[in-house]
């Protein structure tokens, strides 16, 4: 018996992992830009 994974669910998990990777990067980038702006 083989269990088929819905494509939509697979994409949902992919987006979740992508956001988990991107959010810290975005926060670091914003912090760096803010630090560069301030003398």
Residue frames relative to the residue before (quaternion, step in Angstrom):
aa qw qx qy qz dx dy dz
X 1.0000 0.0000 0.0000 0.0000 0.00 0.00 0.00
X 0.1244 -0.8087 0.5734 0.0422 3.53 -0.69 1.07
X 0.2835 -0.7595 0.5627 0.1619 3.55 -0.89 0.97
X 0.2421 -0.7803 0.5623 0.1278 3.56 -0.74 1.06
X 0.2890 -0.7535 0.5687 0.1589 3.55 -0.90 0.96
X 0.4607 -0.6876 0.4839 0.2842 3.60 -0.74 0.99
X 0.5426 -0.6421 0.4342 0.3237 3.56 -0.97 0.85
X 0.6289 0.5494 -0.3376 0.4343 3.58 0.97 -0.84
X 0.6569 0.5057 -0.3129 0.4635 3.59 0.94 -0.89
X 0.6270 0.5411 -0.3321 0.4514 3.56 1.02 -0.84
X 0.6648 0.5001 -0.2948 0.4702 3.55 0.95 -0.92
X 0.6097 0.5608 -0.3451 0.4413 3.57 1.07 -0.79
X 0.6784 0.4804 -0.2935 0.4721 3.59 0.90 -0.92
X 0.6120 0.5550 -0.3433 0.4468 3.56 1.09 -0.75
X 0.6652 0.4946 -0.2965 0.4743 3.57 0.96 -0.92
X 0.6233 0.5497 -0.3427 0.4381 3.58 1.03 -0.79
X 0.6714 0.4848 -0.2941 0.4772 3.59 0.91 -0.94
X 0.6243 0.5520 -0.3354 0.4393 3.55 1.05 -0.84
X 0.6713 0.4894 -0.2931 0.4732 3.59 0.95 -0.92
X 0.6279 0.5393 -0.3433 0.4439 3.59 1.02 -0.79
X 0.6721 0.4719 -0.2899 0.4914 3.57 1.15 -0.66
X 0.7231 0.4894 -0.2550 0.4155 3.57 0.93 -0.97
X 0.6131 0.5961 -0.3646 0.3686 3.60 0.96 -0.80
X 0.6769 0.4632 -0.3185 0.4752 3.66 0.77 -0.87
X 0.6318 0.5336 -0.3372 0.4499 3.59 1.03 -0.76
X 0.6582 0.5065 -0.3074 0.4645 3.57 0.97 -0.88
X 0.6466 0.5161 -0.3220 0.4603 3.58 0.98 -0.82
X 0.6529 0.5078 -0.3109 0.4682 3.58 0.98 -0.86
X 0.6478 0.5210 -0.3139 0.4586 3.57 1.00 -0.86
X 0.6591 0.5043 -0.3066 0.4661 3.58 0.93 -0.92
X 0.6523 0.5142 -0.3188 0.4565 3.57 0.95 -0.85
X 0.6540 0.5135 -0.3122 0.4596 3.57 1.00 -0.87
X 0.6507 0.5095 -0.3183 0.4643 3.59 0.96 -0.86
X 0.6465 0.5188 -0.3163 0.4614 3.57 0.99 -0.85
X 0.6555 0.5045 -0.3090 0.4694 3.58 1.01 -0.83
X 0.6520 0.5129 -0.3174 0.4594 3.59 1.02 -0.77
X 0.6416 0.5361 -0.3249 0.4420 3.57 1.07 -0.74
X 0.7031 0.4328 -0.2630 0.4991 3.57 1.02 -0.80
X 0.4612 -0.6965 0.4794 0.2692 3.62 -0.92 0.89
